[in-house]
Amino acid sequence: ISVSGGNVRNIDIGLVTAEKFDLSLAKYVSSVTVSNSKGTKEYTYEDKTTMAKVDIYRKDVAGSNVIIKYKIVITNTGAVPGYAKQIVDYIPSGMKFNSELNKDWYLSDNGNVYNSSLANTVINPGQSKELTLILTKTMTGDNVGMVNNNAEIYGSRLYPPPAADPADGRSSSKRR
């Protein structure tokens, strides 16, 4: 198109608004189980509890075992389908991971745990997928207090994956 000394109207140059791909992660406490010399007691929490408190009598703290069950919800808040390739949980100091309790998770050399069970599962806009993570802690008189446990989406991609760029052979859909 050549415009010289005038105005041109009604030209469609093909601009479109790209649809947004976005995943969110929310982490909730489902239950806390305390086992000690007095027995075992399970505390269950409402659907969206992000902080839970359990009181253990001072004389029963040492030797108590605490099992915390987390629910991790990955939601597609965007407008296009996609995948959550990998989820990472940064285990807090003093917490322990047991692969027998967490079949879809694995412990890495860096001390974090990873889950790739949703890597091939399409998450459509507005849809959520849930994961469960169970961590344990053996209490002593010195390790009481608040535990802050964080997780994040470590890798994601659009569905279907865009065609590779023939110039460099790579896809540009990988996001962190």
C-alpha positions in Angstrom: 0.0 0.0 0.0 1.3 3.4 -0.9 -0.2 6.6 0.4 1.2 9.8 -0.9 -0.3 13.2 -0.1 -3.7 11.9 1.0 -5.8 9.8 3.4 -6.7 6.2 3.1 -9.6 4.7 5.0 -11.0 1.3 5.7 -7.8 -0.6 5.5 -7.7 -3.9 7.5 -4.1 -4.5 8.4 -5.0 -7.7 10.3 -4.3 -6.6 13.9 -6.0 -8.8 16.5 -6.0 -8.8 20.3 -4.1 -11.9 21.5 -6.1 -14.0 24.0 -4.5 -14.2 27.4 -3.1 -17.4 28.8 -2.8 -17.4 32.6 -2.7 -20.0 35.3 -3.1 -19.3 39.0 -2.1 -21.4 42.0 -3.8 -21.4 45.4 -2.7 -23.5 48.3 -5.0 -24.5 51.2 -4.6 -26.6 54.4 -7.0 -29.5 54.2 -6.1 -31.2 57.5 -3.6 -31.4 60.3 -3.2 -34.6 62.2 -1.3 -34.7 65.6 -0.1 -38.0 67.1 1.5 -38.1 70.5 1.3 -39.9 73.8 -2.2 -38.7 74.3 -3.4 -40.3 71.0 -4.1 -39.1 67.5 -6.4 -36.2 66.7 -7.3 -34.9 63.2 -8.3 -31.3 62.6 -10.1 -30.7 59.3 -10.5 -27.2 57.7 -13.0 -25.5 55.4 -12.4 -25.4 51.6 -10.2 -22.3 51.5 -8.2 -22.3 54.7 -4.8 -20.8 54.0 -3.7 -20.7 57.7 -4.4 -23.3 60.3 -3.5 -23.3 64.0 -3.2 -26.4 66.2 -2.5 -26.2 70.0 -0.4 -28.9 71.6 0.0 -28.9 75.3 3.5 -27.9 76.2 4.4 -31.2 78.0 3.2 -33.1 74.9 5.1 -31.1 72.2 8.3 -33.1 72.3 7.8 -36.3 70.3 4.5 -35.2 68.7 4.2 -36.0 65.0 2.3 -33.6 62.8 0.9 -34.5 59.4 -0.2 -31.6 57.2 -2.3 -32.2 54.2 -2.3 -29.4 51.6 -4.7 -29.0 48.7 -3.1 -27.1 45.7 -5.6 -25.7 43.1 -4.4 -24.7 39.7 -7.0 -22.6 37.8 -6.9 -21.3 34.2 -7.9 -17.7 34.7 -7.0 -16.9 31.0 -9.0 -17.1 27.8 -7.2 -20.1 26.1 -6.6 -23.7 27.2 -3.2 -24.6 28.5 -1.1 -27.0 30.6 0.6 -26.8 34.0 3.7 -28.6 33.1 5.2 -28.7 36.6 4.4 -27.6 40.1 7.1 -27.0 42.7 6.7 -26.9 46.5 9.5 -25.2 48.6 9.5 -27.4 51.7 10.0 -25.4 54.8 12.8 -26.2 57.2 11.9 -28.9 59.6 9.2 -30.4 57.4 9.7 -33.9 55.8 8.6 -35.3 52.5 7.6 -39.0 52.2 7.2 -40.4 48.7 4.9 -43.2 49.9 2.4 -40.5 51.0 2.8 -38.5 47.8 2.8 -40.8 44.8 2.8 -38.0 42.1 5.5 -35.9 43.8 9.3 -36.4 43.7 12.0 -34.9 45.9 14.8 -33.1 43.9 18.4 -32.7 44.9 17.7 -29.0 45.7 15.3 -30.0 48.5 12.2 -29.0 46.7 9.4 -31.3 45.6 7.9 -31.4 42.1 4.7 -32.7 40.5 4.3 -33.2 36.8 1.0 -35.1 36.9 -0.8 -32.4 35.1 1.8 -32.0 32.3 -0.4 -33.7 29.7 -3.8 -32.5 31.1 -5.5 -29.7 29.3 -6.8 -27.0 31.7 -9.6 -25.1 29.9 -10.5 -21.4 30.7 -12.3 -21.3 34.1 -11.4 -24.9 34.9 -9.4 -26.0 38.0 -7.3 -29.0 38.8 -6.4 -30.1 42.3 -3.2 -31.8 43.7 -2.6 -33.1 47.2 0.7 -32.8 49.1 1.3 -34.3 52.5 4.2 -33.2 54.7 5.2 -34.3 58.2 7.0 -32.7 61.1 8.4 -34.3 64.3 8.0 -31.7 67.0 10.7 -30.9 69.6 10.7 -28.1 72.2 12.7 -26.0 69.8 10.7 -26.2 66.5 7.3 -24.8 67.4 5.8 -21.8 65.7 4.5 -20.8 62.4 5.4 -22.8 59.2 5.1 -20.9 55.9 4.9 -23.3 52.9 5.0 -21.9 49.4 4.4 -23.5 46.0 4.3 -22.2 42.4 3.7 -23.2 38.8 7.1 -24.0 37.6 6.3 -24.5 33.9 3.3 -24.0 31.7 2.4 -23.9 28.0 -0.5 -23.1 25.7 -2.8 -25.7 24.1 -2.4 -26.6 21.4 1.3 -25.7 21.2 2.0 -23.1 18.5 3.9 -24.3 15.5 7.7 -24.1 15.8 9.4 -21.1 14.2 11.2 -22.5 11.2 13.9 -19.9 11.6 15.1 -21.3 15.0 13.2 -24.5 15.4 11.8 -23.5 18.8 8.3 -22.8 20.1 7.7 -19.5 21.8 4.9 -20.8 24.1 7.0 -21.7 27.1 6.3 -19.4 30.0 7.5 -19.5 33.5 
